């Protein structure tokens, strides 16, 4: 399902501040070489993530799903000088690509972890100002419940792909990933510990603030 008119997307990109050279290189490299390049956050959403991070001015960020490193570098732009961004990637090849770009960007505040996020997160003894969930869809609810207790009061969780290519909008939701995202969206909607807004950006971005 086409969620955003391609002409509108191009217009938005044209009227959005340009990416820095390393982010441009990550975007070009991923689009040219990765079989799942559609997973990249992209120019407009990347700038949105950067601006949200700059508004929050976080000391601690957790990203679940590094991919090729694009979104981590966007989020790191709002990180305090003394802050740390922990990012977790399951696939070693993608982690290696991300690490290469982190080094190229000279970003020493990012800590890259390779492995299962459900096992890694409990071992990270941090309280989070900002969490970005963009990993395997069937575990969105476990990731949310694992991180929310350690999000600071007034802190944020951002969840990507909450439209899941428009499949959650169908009358009868099919497929395990779409069903998992639909369940996650309903789970957050009913959660009175937070306030939330679902943005129709790209494939859907859910912004959640802990009360």
N, C-alpha and C positions, 0 to 999 in steps of 0.2 A: 504494500500500500504506500502510495506517495504521500508523505505527511506534510512536506513543505514544498511549495512550488519552486522548482530549480531556478527560475528567474529571480524570485524573491531571495533565495539563498545567495545567488551571485551578487545581487544588489546589496545584501547585508554584508557580505565579505568585502565588497568594494568600499563600503562606508565604515569599515572597522579598521582600527589602527593595525599597521603591518606587524607581522611576527619578526622577532629578532633573527639574525642569520642562522643560529643553531637550530631554532625551531623550524625555520624554513627548510633546513637540510633534513631534519627528522621527517617532516611531512613528505618531502620529495622522495626520500629514501624508502619510506614505508609504502607509499603509493606505487612506487616502481618495483619493489622487491617482495613485499609481504603478501601471501595468499589471502590474508584476512585484513587487508588494509582498511576496510570499512570500519574496523574497530577503533581507528584513530579518532581522537576527539575533534580534531580539525581546527581551522583558523578561528571561526566565530566563537565556538564553545570554548576553545582554549583561552581566548581573550576574556570571556566571561569568567572562567575559573580564576584567571589571574586577578581580575578586578574584585571578585568575591574575597579572594585571599588577601588582597591589599586592604580591603575594608575591614576584615576581621583582624588583620595583623597578628597572625598566630605565632605562638612560641613552639607549638607541637602540631604536626600534621601526620595523619595516617592515610596512606593510599593503598587500597586493596585492588591490585591489578595494574601493574606497571606498563605492560605492553612494550612499546619501543621507547618509552621515556618522555613522550611529548607532554602529557598532562602533569607529570611530576614537576617538570621544569616550569610549566605555567604556574602551578600552585606555589612553587618555591619563590616566585617573584614577590609574594606578599609576606614571606617568612621573615621574622625578626633576625637580626644579625646573629644573635645567640641561639636561634631556634634550630630545630631538627625536623626533617621530614623522613619518616620511615615509609618505604614503599615495598610491596610484596608481589613477587611474580612467580607463578608456578613453572613456567617454561624456561629452561636454562638458556636457550638460544635467544629468546626475546630479552631476557635479563642481561645477557652479554651485550646485545645491541644498545640497550638503555644505558648500561654502565659506560660504554664507549662515548655516548653522547653527553652523559653527565660530566665525564672527564673533559670533554671538549669544551663544555660550557664553563668549566672551572668551578663547578658547584660542589663544594665540600660539605654542605649541610645535609645532603641526602644520604640516607643509609638504605642500601638495597639488600633485601632478603629474598632468597630463592627457596621456594618450597610451598607447602600447604598453609594457607593463611589461617585456617582454623587451629592449627598447631602453633603457628608463629605468634599470633596476636596475644595469647595469654602470657607468653614469655617476654613481651614488651611491657616493661613496668612504667607506663606513661599515662597521664591524663591528657586527653586530646582537646585542642581548640577547634580542629577541623578534620573531618574524615571524608574521604572520597571513595565510594564503592563503585567499582567498574570491573567486576570479575565474573566468575561463573554464576549464572542467574539462579540456579537451584539453591544456592547458599546465601542469597540476599538476606533472608530473614535471620539465619544464624549469624551472619556478619553484623547485622543491625543490632541484634540482641547482645552480641558479644562486645560491641563497642559502645553502645549508648550509655551503660552505667559508668564508663570511664570518660565520657565526654563532659567537659566542664559545663556548669550552669551557664546558659546563654551561648554555648558552643553549637557547632553545626555538623550535620551529616548531609552530604550530597550523594545522590544515587543516580547513576547514568542508565540510559536505555530503558526507562520505565514505560515506554510505549512498545518496546520490543518489536520494531519494524511495523507498528500498527496492529500487531496481532492481538493485543489486549483489548482493542476496540471492537473486535468481532463479537457477534451475539453469542456464539459458542467458541470459547477460547480453546485452541488445540495445541498440542505439543508441550513437552515438559517444561521448556524454558519460558514460553509464553504464560503457561499456567502458574509457574513459580513467580514471575513478575507480577501477574495479576493478584496473586495471593499476597505478595509483598506490599503492593500498593494499598490493598485493603487493610493489611496489618497496620501500616503506618497511619492510614486514615482514621482508624479506630483508637489510636494510641493517644491518650490524654496527657502523656508526659511531655509532649512536643507540640509545636505549631508547625505547619507545613504549607508549602505551595508547590504545585506541579507546573513547571514551565514547558511550553510547547517549543522548545529549542531542540533542533536536530532530532534525535530519537527519544526526546523526553528527558528532562532533568528535574528530579525531585529535591527540593531544598527543605531541610528539616532542622528546626532549632529547638534545643532542649530548654524547657521552661526552668 
